[in-house]
Amino acid sequence: MYFAALLARTEDGWEASDTELDDVETLSDLTDLAREASVDEDTVLVLIEQEDAWFGVVRVDGEDDPRIYVSDAAAAARSSYGEILLTDELLGREPGDDVADLDSLDLDGTEDGEPEDADDEEPAVADLAVPHGPVGDSAILDDLGVDEKELRILDAEDALSSIADALGASDVLETVR
């Protein structure tokens, strides 16, 4: 079970709307959805949580590239909604890199019959693995009242409520929850 909401900043405060992510397949789709909710190209936050296991924040400011924070990349990677946020750039990989099929690897991490070569330019499986813990821009909400340290220690169970409270948007978020 997941919950997703858009918080759009306006002159009068924050406006919230829940959003269905079933038609969102890429980060670009999600960014477009956020921009549609924007008032005068002001800040829009997409808040996503799944089963109290992880949460994510996508911040879109006008035409700038989206900024992303995910509380637990490994947990999010097991979710189709989390996969939208976990871009190659966010995970520090080159586009097109993929975690190798672990069944075809020997215990030393090489493919069956493949010689071990220190000069091999293919990244190791460990380099491609999704890290446990937070990834992304942990300063994403600094100017909105949630500093980096606070964001990193938020519990996934009540993170979105805590963020909304710091923004002064608790009431509007609860109306769409």
N, C-alpha and C positions, 0 to 999 in steps of 0.2 A: 504494500500500500504506500502510496506517495501523496505528497501535497505540494502544489506549486502555486505561487502567487506572484503577481506583478505589483510593485509599489512604484508609483510614478510621482515624482515631486512636482508640486504646483506652487503658485503664489500663496495659496491658502493652506499649505501643508501637503500631506501625502494622500494619494488616492490609491485604493487597493482593488484588485480584481483577481479572482482565481483564474487559473488558466489550465486548459487541457493540453497536455503535451503529446497526445496520441498522433497528431499530424506533424510534429516537429521531429525531423530526422537528423539535423545537423546543427552545429553552433550558429551557422549563418541563419538558419530558419528561426532559431530562438532569438537571435539578435534582431531580426526583422520584426518579430512579434513584439519585442520590447520597444523598438522604435515607433511602432504603430500606437503604442500606449502613451508615448511621450507627449508632454504638453510643451510646446515651444522648444523642442530639443533639449529639455532639461533631463536630469538624472532619472533613470529607471533602474530598479533593482528587480531581478528575477530571483526569487527565493525558492529553493527546492529542498525537500527533505524526504527521505525514504525509510520507512519502518524504524525510525529512531536509530538507524545504523550510521547514517551520514547526512550531511547537509551541504548545499552548495549555494553560492551567491554569484550571480553574474551582474556586473554593473555596466550599463550602457549610458554614455554621456554624449548625446548628439551623434555626430558621425565618427567619433573616435572608435578605435577598436575596442571590443568588449574586454573587460577585466574579469578574471575568474578566480574564485577560491573554492576549494573542495576540502571538507574536513577530514575525509579518509578516502584516499584514492583507491585503495584495494577494495573497500566495500562498495564504492561507487562503480568500479569496473564490473561488478557483478550485476549491475542494473542497466537496463537499456537507456534510462534517463541519465544516469551517471556517465555512460559512454559518450553522450553528446558533449559533456563538459570536458572530458579527458582528451584533449587534443594532443597531437604529437608534440607541439610546442610546449604545452603545459607540463608534459611528462619528460621534456628534454630529449626527445628522440627525433630522428630525421623522418620526414614524411615517407610513408611506405614501409618503415620498419615494422616488423611484427614479431611477436614472441614465437619462437620456433615450436614446432610440434614436439612436445616433450617425449612422446612415445618413440620418436625416431632418434633420440639422442642416447649415446652411451653415458655411463656414469660420469665421464670426464667432461661432458657437455659437447662433444663432437658428434657429428652424424656418423652412423654405422659406415665403416669403410673409409671415412674421411681422415686424412692424416692431420695430426696436430701441427699447426704452423703458427709460430709466434707472429709472423708478418701478415697473417690473415686479417683482412680489413672488415670482415663481418663482425658486428658487435656480439658480445657474449650474451647468453640468455639472461644472466643476472642484470646486465645493463638495460635490457628491454622490459624487465618485470615492472609491474606497477607497484610503487612504494606503499607501504602501510603508513598511514598518517596523512597530514595535510599537504596539499600542493597548491600552487598558484600564488596570487597576490594577497598576502595576509594584511597588507595595508589598505585594502580595498575600501574599507569603511572608516579610515582614520579621520577624515574631515567631516564625517557624519556622526561622530561620537562613540564609535567602537574601535578602540586602538588594536594594534596588531596582537599584543599579548592577550587582551580580552577575547579576541576572536579565536585564537588558538586554544584557549581553555574551555570554550563553550561546549557543553554536553549536547550531543546531537538530539537528545530528547526534547530539550526546551530552547535550542539555539535560535530558531526563528522568532519565538516570542521575546527572547532577550534582545535580539537585534531590533525588532519592531519597537520595543520599549525604549531603547536608547535613541531611536529615531523620533520618538513621540508619535508612533504610528500603531500602537497596540490595538486601539479601538477599531481602526479601519481594517487591520489584518484579521482580527477576530470575526469581523462581519463576513468575511469570505471563507473562513476556516470551516 
